[in-house]
Amino acid sequence: MALSALLDERPTGLRAHVLDVPATDSAGEVSSPYEDLVSSLLEGSGADLGWLAWRDNAEGVVVRRQGISVLPPSTIADFPDSPLDALRVVDGGLWTGPWELWCRDRGILSCLVVPVRHESEILGTIGLASCRAGALDDLGIQRLQLGAQLAIQTRRDELRLTSLRRLFDEVSRTLENALAVDRALRFPPTYREIARAVGESLDATYCQIAIRDARQVLTIRAAGGHRPPRKIGTAYPLKSLRRCARALHNRRAEVLRFSRQDAASEPERLALFSPTTKTGVLLPFFAGPRTQGLLILGEERESRCQPLSAERVAILELVASRIGHIVRISRRLEYERMGDRRRQRQLTVERQRLARDLHDNVGQALSALLVQIRCAISEGEAGREELQVLDSAAARALDGARALAYGIGRLERGAGALEEARSYAETMLRSVHCRLSWVEERTDLPIAGRTLREIGHVIKESITNIVRHARATSVRIRVEYPDGRIRVSIHDDGVGFVQAQARPSSDGRGLGLLGSFERLARIGGTFDVRSAPNVGGTLVLIEARTA
């Protein structure tokens, strides 16, 4: 990066902030590069002090020879404007120029001043001064000119180091906080959560995450930062976005400068960025062979639109790579979670099959035996006492088979209250030829066990009411988790009912709705039923806090 670009980040001025340090450091103290430079110039000369001062108020330094008590730094803290060329001030000359007057006011009888120049721009001054006439000669000017070149190189190195430190702090904040791997393992983030975290961490106006699908279409999935464009869900053919396609193909970042008339970047500017964006960056990431995307950064602030250094682009590519890693982890954990759910469903189906077989085979055989025994008793073909013993044994065996079948059917190893409610809904609705659609959002929120149990009971009670009264052909159940709450909606296409007629009565009607309301009230939740006869069926809304 050019020194002028680095200096553009600092305010300009004519005063130099100086430090007073001895020419020889005390043991254990660490001096700055500028102090070392001025000290070396001072040691090889007859000067009493030397200085290096910058025009932009950057930290300068005044070094006095050890043992010199004259010329306190407070009297020379303000320097005149730098001369255009090297200047030598000696006692007996004309005291008309600013540097001559500056020397006279401070009792300096011999002074050498050299401008610190970068290309055609003067950035500061470096000089030597003495209270003794004739203490400095022209050789000192050559030494100061060499020192000015070293000061420029040191300044460039320090500014670059400062810039790299800012980049390091930025990427550390992003990788350690926003995109921490250990947090992703515990709570796999969504695209929206990743974009929000990156937008809060990176020094950019806004960011977006776009994913390429198998149809070679780029879709904006999430956005974050300050005033991101409202383009979430918008899809664009990748062939019309050549810079995006090139970034994904080459696996390298693409930097777009919209302040210039660049026709090649116009499709990306119109499709992906806000109208006021000055600079855009397309950063590819890869979360597997079938998941490829772009981290899109937009910068609208004119003051932040200096040319992006290679170091900053490399760090941003590292951030995009971490996003791909986080997405890969999230996908793998989601696949494992889906596999666990699938295995739980298979176990549930197998238990239900075993329960049916036990009921149908063993239960039916015992029932037939029981019928035969009772026929024999009624016809008097066997001893009453013997047949009563067989009757009691068969009845107990039948009761045991039924209880065992019921227990196997209810056994839900590893399945929660919602899974049990779903199995109940499938079984009950299948018996009346009613279709079930169950949709549940993915969440990592911890949910209290009591809350899940009460909601599961209310779901089963609602399904029971549908089976008994609704004459529905389809039921839709949706489980959502908005703002730290759990919400369940149950909608059927049945005949509906008049809600005023569903109040509890002496014959037991309406007690189920009242019980559901009381269950949810105990956990701080709400229970709402919306229905009317022959108008769109019935909608049941259940909501409670997750913890």
Phi, psi and omega per residue, in radians:
M1 nan 2.406 -3.139
A2 -1.166 2.602 -3.133
L3 -1.107 -0.606 3.133
S4 -1.101 -0.638 3.104
A5 -1.168 -0.668 3.098
L6 -1.167 -0.679 -3.115
L7 -1.256 -0.387 3.121
D8 -1.054 -0.379 -3.109
E9 -1.393 -0.119 -3.063
R10 -1.982 2.554 3.117
P11 -1.222 2.601 -3.138
T12 -1.743 2.701 3.122
G13 -3.027 3.120 -3.063
L14 -1.934 -0.026 3.139
R15 -1.761 2.537 3.126
A16 -1.996 2.249 3.061
H17 -1.475 2.136 -3.021
V18 -2.062 2.767 3.102
L19 -2.134 2.514 3.081
D20 -1.775 2.021 3.127
V21 -2.320 2.627 3.083
P22 -1.247 2.744 -3.119
A23 -1.171 -0.461 3.134
T24 -2.056 2.133 -3.110
D25 -1.269 2.595 3.023
S26 -1.225 2.764 -3.106
A27 -1.091 2.359 3.087
G28 1.562 -0.233 -3.133
E29 -1.510 2.491 -3.126
V30 -1.803 2.089 -3.133
S31 -1.599 2.784 3.118
S32 -1.427 2.819 3.091
P33 -1.027 -0.602 3.138
Y34 -1.183 -0.702 3.106
E35 -1.081 -0.753 3.123
D36 -1.090 -0.697 -3.123
L37 -1.128 -0.866 -3.113
V38 -1.167 -0.641 3.129
S39 -1.103 -0.711 3.127
S40 -1.151 -0.636 3.086
L41 -1.185 -0.640 -3.102
L42 -1.227 -0.671 -3.073
E43 -1.156 -0.555 -3.104
G44 -1.630 0.331 -3.094
S45 -2.371 3.090 3.092
G46 -1.705 0.309 -3.089
A47 -1.382 2.712 3.056
D48 -1.566 -0.460 3.099
L49 -2.678 2.796 3.059
G50 -2.408 2.840 -3.108
W51 -2.609 2.805 2.966
L52 -2.450 2.089 -3.089
A53 -2.280 2.513 -3.114
W54 -1.933 2.586 -3.132
R55 -1.280 -0.409 -3.022
D56 -1.646 0.401 3.112
N57 1.188 0.242 3.055
A58 -1.194 2.848 -3.057
E59 -1.177 2.044 3.046
G60 -1.801 -3.019 -3.072
V61 -2.604 2.443 2.991
V62 -2.064 2.196 -3.103
V63 -2.056 2.176 3.074
R64 -1.785 2.520 3.052
R65 -1.140 2.436 -3.068
Q66 -1.075 2.340 -3.141
G67 1.621 -0.091 3.122
I68 -1.561 2.150 -3.114
S69 -1.839 -0.159 3.128
V70 -1.460 3.033 3.106
L71 0.960 1.095 3.081
P72 -1.086 2.474 -3.067
P73 -1.031 -0.470 -3.119
S74 -1.101 -0.419 3.141
T75 -1.465 -0.203 -3.108
I76 -2.165 0.418 -3.097
A77 -1.223 -0.449 3.141
D78 -1.841 2.102 -3.137
F79 -1.810 2.612 2.997
P80 -1.179 2.986 3.050
D81 -1.032 2.568 -3.110
S82 -1.144 2.420 3.041
P83 -1.202 2.764 -3.139
L84 -1.259 -0.511 3.132
D85 -2.334 3.064 3.106
A86 -1.036 2.449 -3.050
L87 -2.291 2.368 3.073
R88 -2.109 2.171 3.133
V89 -1.969 2.176 -3.135
V90 -2.224 2.718 3.128
D91 -1.183 2.349 -3.130
G92 1.789 -0.147 3.112
G93 -1.416 -3.065 3.118
L94 -1.364 2.200 -3.100
W95 -1.701 1.183 -3.081
T96 -2.052 -0.549 -3.101
G97 -1.364 2.898 -3.122
P98 -1.078 -0.675 3.138
W99 -1.258 -0.635 3.090
E100 -1.097 -0.770 3.116
L101 -1.147 -0.651 3.100
W102 -1.084 -0.742 3.116
C103 -1.167 -0.747 -3.108
R104 -1.096 -0.744 -3.114
D105 -1.126 -0.380 -3.069
R106 -1.923 0.132 3.088
G107 1.255 0.401 3.126
I108 -1.530 2.181 -3.091
L109 -1.770 -0.273 3.126
S110 -2.543 2.259 -3.034
C111 -2.618 2.424 3.025
L112 -2.121 2.260 -3.126
V113 -2.251 2.281 3.117
V114 -2.251 2.282 3.085
P115 -1.234 2.478 3.017
V116 -1.617 1.926 -2.954
R117 -2.092 2.413 2.981
H118 -2.100 1.969 -3.016
E119 0.971 -2.053 -3.110
S120 -1.768 0.069 -3.068
E121 -1.831 2.319 3.094
I122 -1.597 2.145 -3.060
L123 -1.825 -0.268 -3.117
G124 3.069 -2.876 3.122
T125 -2.369 2.681 3.017
I126 -2.351 2.402 -3.063
G127 -2.801 2.983 3.084
L128 -2.261 2.578 -3.135
A129 -2.502 2.642 -3.139
S130 -2.543 2.630 3.079
C131 -1.550 0.029 3.133
R132 -1.903 2.318 3.132
A133 -1.204 2.422 3.099
G134 1.312 0.209 -3.112
A135 -1.303 -0.345 -3.080
L136 -2.104 2.534 -3.131
D137 -2.255 -3.052 -3.085
D138 -1.176 -0.422 3.094
L139 -1.083 -0.566 3.100
G140 -1.124 -0.536 3.102
I141 -1.126 -0.731 3.114
Q142 -1.092 -0.703 3.114
R143 -1.137 -0.675 3.120
L144 -1.189 -0.644 3.106
Q145 -1.108 -0.717 3.054
L146 -1.132 -0.699 3.104
G147 -1.118 -0.606 3.098
A148 -1.104 -0.695 3.099
Q149 -1.137 -0.725 3.102
L150 -1.147 -0.616 3.115
A151 -1.126 -0.708 3.102
I152 -1.088 -0.761 3.137
Q153 -1.133 -0.717 3.111
T154 -1.132 -0.700 3.119
R155 -1.097 -0.751 3.134
R156 -1.095 -0.746 -3.129
D157 -1.145 -0.716 -3.124
E158 -1.191 -0.703 3.117
L159 -1.156 -0.676 3.094
R160 -1.150 -0.692 3.114
L161 -1.113 -0.704 3.096
T162 -1.094 -0.735 3.117
S163 -1.107 -0.727 3.126
L164 -1.160 -0.605 3.098
R165 -1.138 -0.694 3.088
R166 -1.101 -0.730 3.110
L167 -1.103 -0.720 3.141
F168 -1.113 -0.756 3.117
D169 -1.082 -0.692 -3.128
E170 -1.132 -0.841 -3.092
V171 -1.247 -0.584 3.092
S172 -1.119 -0.753 3.113
R173 -1.073 -0.664 -3.116
T174 -1.268 -0.824 -3.052
L175 -1.289 -0.649 -3.055
E176 -1.453 -0.507 -3.096
N177 -1.840 -1.046 -3.039
A178 -1.256 -0.637 -3.026
L179 -2.155 0.774 3.131
A180 -1.244 2.273 -3.086
V181 -1.196 -0.703 -3.107
D182 -1.107 -0.616 3.081
R183 -1.198 -0.667 3.115
A184 -1.121 -0.564 3.111
L185 -1.196 -0.611 3.136
R186 -1.406 -0.767 -3.085
F187 -2.310 1.514 -3.121
P188 -0.986 2.138 -3.055
P189 -1.433 2.762 3.012
T190 -1.561 2.983 3.089
Y191 -1.025 -0.670 -3.117
R192 -1.129 -0.737 3.130
E193 -1.171 -0.661 3.108
I194 -1.127 -0.809 -3.122
A195 -1.098 -0.703 -3.142
R196 -1.131 -0.750 -3.124
A197 -1.169 -0.741 3.132
V198 -1.154 -0.715 3.132
G199 -1.086 -0.554 3.123
E200 -1.401 -0.345 -3.039
S201 -1.737 -0.728 -3.077
L202 -1.362 2.605 3.112
D203 -1.498 1.292 3.110
A204 -2.549 2.747 -3.107
T205 -1.141 -0.806 -3.137
Y206 -2.717 2.912 3.082
C207 -2.476 2.739 3.080
Q208 -2.432 2.704 3.066
I209 -2.088 2.146 3.138
A210 -2.103 2.471 -3.095
I211 -2.092 2.369 3.064
R212 -1.639 2.297 3.140
D213 -1.796 -3.083 -3.083
A214 -1.175 -0.340 3.122
R215 -1.529 0.187 -3.120
Q216 1.043 0.766 3.089
V217 -2.054 2.345 -3.138
L218 -1.749 2.113 -3.080
T219 -2.066 2.273 3.072
I220 -1.314 2.065 -3.070
R221 -1.772 -0.458 -3.097
A222 -2.834 2.827 3.130
A223 -2.563 2.709 3.128
G224 -2.670 3.099 -3.137
G225 1.660 -2.756 -3.062
H226 -1.734 2.026 3.120
R227 0.941 1.005 3.077
P228 -1.214 2.683 3.098
P229 -1.073 2.546 3.123
R230 -1.490 1.335 -3.066
K231 -2.204 0.204 -3.096
I232 -1.092 2.301 -3.121
G233 1.567 -0.156 3.133
T234 -1.351 2.403 -3.110
A235 -2.093 2.514 -3.124
Y236 -2.372 2.398 3.029
P237 -1.090 2.298 -3.075
L238 -1.147 -0.472 -3.124
K239 -1.163 -0.364 3.112
S240 -1.526 -0.161 3.130
L241 -2.010 1.457 -2.993
R242 -1.186 -0.635 3.139
R243 -1.187 -0.633 3.065
C244 -1.137 -0.780 3.135
A245 -1.085 -0.672 -3.137
R246 -1.198 -0.669 3.107
A247 -1.092 -0.739 3.127
L248 -1.220 -0.663 -3.111
H249 -1.224 -0.760 -3.091
N250 -1.516 -0.181 -3.092
R251 0.994 0.660 3.141
R252 -2.335 2.667 -3.127
A253 -1.242 2.613 3.053
E254 -2.102 2.191 3.131
V255 -1.803 2.227 -3.090
L256 -2.003 2.245 3.084
R257 -1.929 1.861 -3.044
F258 -1.509 -0.129 3.111
S259 -1.297 -0.282 3.111
R260 -1.705 2.787 3.099
Q261 -1.440 1.424 -3.104
D262 -1.931 1.753 -3.092
A263 -1.139 -0.494 -3.101
A264 -1.178 -0.454 -3.126
S265 -1.680 -0.034 -3.070
E266 -1.089 -0.733 3.113
P267 -1.038 -0.721 3.114
E268 -1.162 -0.698 -3.130
R269 -1.080 -0.756 -3.125
L270 -1.241 -0.606 -3.019
A271 -1.521 -0.677 -2.900
L272 -1.967 -0.362 -2.968
F273 -2.063 2.836 3.082
S274 -1.348 2.769 -3.101
P275 -1.088 -0.444 -3.088
T276 -1.658 0.121 -3.137
T277 -1.207 2.281 3.133
K278 -1.646 -0.678 -3.099
T279 -2.369 2.422 3.081
G280 -2.245 2.617 3.113
V281 -2.311 2.266 3.089
L282 -1.879 2.008 -3.044
L283 -2.066 1.930 -3.101
P284 -1.329 2.604 2.983
F285 -2.468 2.726 -3.024
F286 -2.344 2.108 -3.120
A287 -1.938 0.404 -3.107
G288 2.400 3.020 -3.096
P289 -1.134 -0.421 -3.101
R290 -1.932 0.015 3.139
T291 -2.189 1.856 3.112
Q292 -2.285 2.504 -3.086
G293 -2.688 -3.089 -3.131
L294 -2.292 2.351 2.882
L295 -1.607 2.039 -3.045
I296 -1.863 2.072 3.117
L297 -1.896 2.390 3.093
G298 -2.198 2.365 3.126
E299 -2.133 2.080 -3.122
E300 -1.753 -0.251 -3.076
R301 -1.417 2.196 -3.114
E302 -1.120 -0.589 -3.086
S303 -1.233 -0.285 -3.108
R304 -1.813 0.288 -3.000
C305 -1.833 0.475 2.977
Q306 -1.126 2.765 -3.129
P307 -0.988 2.316 3.140
L308 -1.180 2.245 3.116
S309 -1.320 2.822 3.104
A310 -1.106 -0.584 -3.139
E311 -1.145 -0.763 -3.124
R312 -1.164 -0.701 3.106
V313 -1.087 -0.725 3.131
A314 -1.107 -0.679 3.130
I315 -1.197 -0.693 3.091
L316 -1.130 -0.622 3.058
E317 -1.116 -0.606 3.081
L318 -1.132 -0.707 3.092
V319 -1.085 -0.777 3.124
A320 -1.095 -0.671 3.102
S321 -1.105 -0.675 3.103
R322 -1.146 -0.628 3.086
I323 -1.051 -0.790 3.093
G324 -1.031 -0.698 3.126
H325 -1.131 -0.748 3.138
I326 -1.131 -0.744 3.122
V327 -1.106 -0.683 3.119
R328 -1.104 -0.734 3.102
I329 -1.104 -0.781 -3.126
S330 -1.074 -0.756 3.130
R331 -1.081 -0.776 -3.100
R332 -1.127 -0.734 3.108
L333 -1.146 -0.639 3.109
E334 -1.156 -0.720 3.090
Y335 -1.075 -0.722 3.119
E336 -1.135 -0.704 3.119
R337 -1.129 -0.729 3.089
M338 -1.118 -0.655 3.091
G339 -1.111 -0.708 3.097
D340 -1.101 -0.741 3.122
R341 -1.121 -0.696 3.127
R342 -1.114 -0.726 3.115
R343 -1.156 -0.671 3.089
Q344 -1.107 -0.688 3.107
R345 -1.132 -0.705 3.126
Q346 -1.132 -0.702 3.089
L347 -1.100 -0.709 3.128
T348 -1.100 -0.783 3.123
V349 -1.081 -0.715 -3.128
E350 -1.159 -0.690 3.107
R351 -1.123 -0.719 3.120
Q352 -1.111 -0.667 3.113
R353 -1.129 -0.759 3.112
L354 -1.088 -0.678 3.124
A355 -1.117 -0.743 3.125
R356 -1.125 -0.756 -3.135
D357 -1.099 -0.726 3.141
L358 -1.117 -0.736 3.130
H359 -1.173 -0.775 -3.043
D360 -1.277 -0.756 -3.039
N361 -1.481 -1.099 -3.098
V362 -1.164 -0.790 -3.108
G363 -1.087 -0.757 -3.130
Q364 -1.162 -0.698 3.124
A365 -1.091 -0.779 3.117
L366 -1.144 -0.641 3.109
S367 -1.114 -0.734 3.113
A368 -1.098 -0.739 3.103
L369 -1.072 -0.722 -3.134
L370 -1.122 -0.693 3.113
V371 -1.118 -0.750 -3.138
Q372 -1.116 -0.711 3.140
I373 -1.110 -0.754 -3.119
R374 -1.186 -0.588 3.054
C375 -1.129 -0.733 3.130
A376 -1.104 -0.678 3.126
I377 -1.134 -0.748 -3.091
S378 -1.205 -0.523 -3.114
E379 -1.591 -0.100 3.089
G380 1.261 0.489 -3.095
E381 -1.564 -0.033 3.124
A382 -2.541 2.857 3.102
G383 -1.107 2.355 -3.060
R384 -1.084 -0.745 -3.098
E385 -1.126 -0.767 3.132
E386 -1.088 -0.770 -3.111
L387 -1.204 -0.562 3.090
Q388 -1.152 -0.626 3.068
V389 -1.108 -0.798 3.106
L390 -1.112 -0.664 3.118
D391 -1.063 -0.804 -3.141
S392 -1.136 -0.714 3.141
A393 -1.121 -0.779 3.128
A394 -1.124 -0.675 3.129
A395 -1.124 -0.742 3.111
R396 -1.141 -0.681 3.123
A397 -1.124 -0.708 3.123
L398 -1.133 -0.746 3.103
D399 -1.096 -0.708 3.117
G400 -1.120 -0.702 3.119
A401 -1.114 -0.729 3.117
R402 -1.125 -0.750 3.135
A403 -1.118 -0.691 3.120
L404 -1.143 -0.739 3.110
A405 -1.084 -0.702 3.120
Y406 -1.157 -0.731 3.135
G407 -1.120 -0.737 3.106
I408 -1.125 -0.708 -3.138
G409 -1.123 -0.542 -3.117
R410 -1.587 -0.161 -3.099
L411 -1.188 2.104 -3.095
E412 -2.299 1.217 -3.126
R413 -1.108 2.066 3.121
G414 1.440 -0.145 -3.134
A415 -1.645 2.545 -3.095
G416 -1.611 -3.048 -3.103
A417 -1.125 -0.643 3.130
L418 -1.194 -0.669 3.105
E419 -1.142 -0.664 3.093
E420 -1.139 -0.713 3.106
A421 -1.132 -0.637 3.120
R422 -1.160 -0.755 3.106
S423 -1.077 -0.715 3.103
Y424 -1.077 -0.774 -3.128
A425 -1.109 -0.745 3.134
E426 -1.085 -0.773 -3.108
T427 -1.146 -0.823 -3.094
M428 -1.179 -0.773 -3.096
L429 -1.244 -0.552 3.097
R430 -1.126 -0.553 -3.116
S431 -1.195 -0.378 3.111
V432 -1.962 0.314 3.062
H433 1.031 0.808 3.126
C434 -2.028 2.296 -3.116
R435 -1.367 2.547 3.116
L436 -2.122 2.282 3.000
S437 -2.064 2.020 -3.102
W438 -2.045 2.064 3.124
V439 -2.139 2.199 -3.134
E440 -2.254 2.210 3.094
E441 -1.235 2.606 3.049
R442 -1.371 2.399 3.125
T443 -2.604 2.649 3.041
D444 -1.940 0.191 -3.128
L445 -1.230 2.355 3.020
P446 -1.272 2.258 -3.081
I447 -2.058 2.285 -3.119
A448 -1.061 2.437 -3.119
G449 -1.094 -0.645 3.133
R450 -1.132 -0.678 3.116
T451 -1.071 -0.787 3.141
L452 -1.123 -0.705 -3.135
R453 -1.116 -0.787 -3.126
E454 -1.140 -0.739 3.124
I455 -1.144 -0.674 3.085
G456 -1.054 -0.734 3.095
H457 -1.080 -0.743 -3.110
V458 -1.171 -0.672 3.089
I459 -1.063 -0.797 -3.130
K460 -1.134 -0.645 3.094
E461 -1.133 -0.683 3.116
S462 -1.160 -0.692 3.102
I463 -1.121 -0.704 3.106
T464 -1.063 -0.725 3.108
N465 -1.126 -0.669 3.118
I466 -1.112 -0.789 -3.116
V467 -1.114 -0.661 -3.059
R468 -1.381 -0.661 -2.905
H469 -2.149 -0.447 -2.878
A470 -1.394 -0.506 -3.010
R471 0.912 0.787 -3.107
A472 -1.525 2.739 3.063
T473 -1.863 -0.277 3.111
S474 -2.664 2.594 3.113
V475 -2.337 2.326 3.104
R476 -2.024 2.178 3.105
I477 -2.104 2.238 3.138
R478 -2.227 2.275 3.128
V479 -1.970 2.122 -3.106
E480 -2.224 2.852 -3.116
Y481 -2.331 1.236 -3.117
P482 -1.507 2.243 2.964
D483 0.933 0.857 3.076
G484 1.278 0.329 3.125
R485 -2.206 2.852 3.020
I486 -1.970 2.280 -3.111
R487 -2.241 2.262 3.116
V488 -2.135 2.203 3.066
S489 -2.031 2.314 -3.132
I490 -2.151 2.032 -3.081
H491 -2.204 2.215 3.078
D492 -2.088 2.829 -3.140
D493 -1.822 0.560 -3.086
G494 -1.395 -2.833 -3.006
V495 -1.405 -0.257 -3.120
G496 1.287 -3.108 3.137
F497 -2.798 2.901 3.071
V498 -1.515 2.056 -3.016
Q499 -1.118 -0.530 3.133
A500 -1.137 -0.461 -3.128
Q501 -1.485 -0.068 -3.093
A502 -1.707 0.216 3.104
R503 -1.248 2.668 -3.119
P504 -1.011 2.378 -3.133
S505 -2.248 3.055 -3.076
S506 -1.189 -0.381 -3.128
D507 -1.557 0.133 3.055
G508 1.671 -0.092 -3.126
R509 -1.291 2.542 3.102
G510 1.452 -0.093 -3.127
L511 -1.215 -0.508 3.126
G512 -1.113 -0.767 3.110
L513 -1.127 -0.730 3.120
L514 -1.113 -0.725 3.118
G515 -1.102 -0.680 3.108
S516 -1.117 -0.747 3.116
F517 -1.065 -0.749 -3.107
E518 -1.207 -0.642 3.114
R519 -1.046 -0.821 -3.103
L520 -1.255 -0.568 3.105
A521 -1.103 -0.582 -3.137
R522 -1.145 -0.456 3.141
I523 -1.866 0.271 3.109
G524 1.305 0.431 -3.126
G525 -1.820 -3.095 -3.136
T526 -2.247 2.632 3.131
F527 -2.360 2.117 -3.070
D528 -2.331 2.405 3.129
V529 -2.172 2.266 3.105
R530 -2.190 2.096 -3.073
S531 -2.782 2.721 3.030
A532 -2.680 2.610 -3.091
P533 -1.090 2.268 3.012
N534 0.999 0.518 3.121
V535 -2.342 1.473 2.980
G536 1.281 0.254 3.069
G537 1.353 -2.611 -3.048
T538 -2.267 2.444 3.089
L539 -2.096 2.170 3.088
V540 -1.942 2.230 -3.138
L541 -2.034 2.173 -3.136
I542 -2.127 2.308 -3.130
E543 -2.597 2.458 3.127
A544 -2.766 2.862 3.056
R545 -1.271 2.570 -3.130
T546 -1.327 -0.453 -3.105
A547 -2.470 nan nan
